[in-house]
Amino acid sequence: MISDRWSPSAVEGLISLPLESLLTEDYEADPALVHERLRARYGPVAPIDVLGVPVWFAIGYDEVLHIMQNPRDMWSKRVDHWRAYAEGRVPADWPLLALLQADNSGFHDGERHRALRGPWIAGLRPFQDPGSEQAQRLERAMVRHCDDLAGVLAEGGPAGQADLAAQYGRPFPLLVANHLLGVTIERGEEMIEDQWRLLNGPDSAGAYQRLYAALLELAQAKRQRRGDDLPSYMIEAKPDLTDEELARELMMLSGFLDFTGSLICNVIFEAITNPRLRESVSIGAIEEVVNRVALTNPALANLTFRYARSEVKLGRFTIAPGDPVMLSIAGAHTDPRFGGALARDSVRSTRAHLAWGAGPHRCPSQRLATQMCTIAVRQLLDRFSALRFTQPAERLPWRVSPFVRTMSALPVHYEISRSFALTLESAGEPAPPAAKDSAQDSGTGGGTGGGTGGLTDEGDARPRSRLRAFLGRLLGSQ
Ligand code: HEM
């Protein structure tokens, strides 16, 4: 509902047009149909309202790519370039405002943006270079976490029911976060629980405060004593990055890990519902399936706003200086100029999609996120011989969000594979005493390694009961 502060007498241009609300039941059910309707009516850029605020919605591939690439710095990501915001017309309690006001690399331009982005690129490098020891250790830890989650999931018996979103796809990236952050197991559990609460509520605000305090403390600790982890590498890359700046950058991880969990869920959905994709999974082409799902069902469907720095023609409209534009990756991918050529059951796909962004703000973590998805789906399909939804796929619940598009639950009947049954059988035996490296990396693809529920790479071999209790707390706090 548009309030009086947006009345045509107050603002012209965008607001003088009829505005369609974005978050409707239609959109939740099938965003592609809404994109099609908007495209037919307005072309590649449409006037919409997002939770009561007027915004341009870019759904044309060329337009979205052009704005992402940001030639001649025509667009800003800084909220103070939003005219309505500067004029005090955006309500202080508008739900997306706190996100758009964030003081981190995602919402800066130019030199300030480059200065904050540099540490990310440098900090992620060791984890994304397949030849590095860091990347190899992380990969082994990822496999172990997947197997631990699958082990807990299968505790109901060799066949049963589970929610693959809540019990597998979404917690997995949060477990990986601890390896990236280099935190101790106790602290790691608290932080993961707060990352989860931040995204799922309740007590989202409390979780934000606690998580920020924990990340600030972590930044201070890593400055004193470096480790082989993301914060230490980021400090090394830019020693004058303050602890507060580093903590604010690391706060972004919750969102990114949520996108990763969402993409995992979208790939699992495709793998269960599209037999041709399952075939390609079985021949080991999972990375290609991940790429394809990033295109056909991007987890991050829409991006935060860009603000026009000067008047610019976009699609059929003239965008006034200070107008906000929301970029729709999902809309761009269904633009007939781009996506029309792709048949749903084709196993090949284009790499020219925009799921990882483009231009100066392009995701610096594409490889790592793809790897997390690939390993999660590969291990799942290896550990379970049958996965069927407990209800028709079209009735599965979608999560309501202006940005993320994914199922809120993936309820399945499962049957575990023979090889996993054997691994689980032997998991009752005590884990062999391990040398440092193998303790850190126990379960290197060969199974649960005694059911370890290690939440860090600090060398713990944890009983599965600990992971079970931890997952129970996560699910209980939803
Ligand atoms: C499936 C998972 C992910 C998706 C779909 C994704 C996608 C994206 C996209 C589209 C952007 C550009 C946003 C914009 O232009 O407004 C972005 C930026 C970013 N991503 Fe990712 N990302 C994912 C996972 C991750 C992970 C796991 C990390 C870190 C470990 C990460 C770190 C970042 C950072 C730091 C930026 C901001 C870059 C900047 O503003 O210069 N992403 N991501």
Residues whose N, C-alpha, C, O or C-beta is under 5 A from the ligand:
A	BS01	HEM	S105 G106 R117 W120 F256 L257 F259 T260 L263 L300 L303 T304 L354 A355 W356 G357 P360 H361 R362 C363 P364 S365 A369
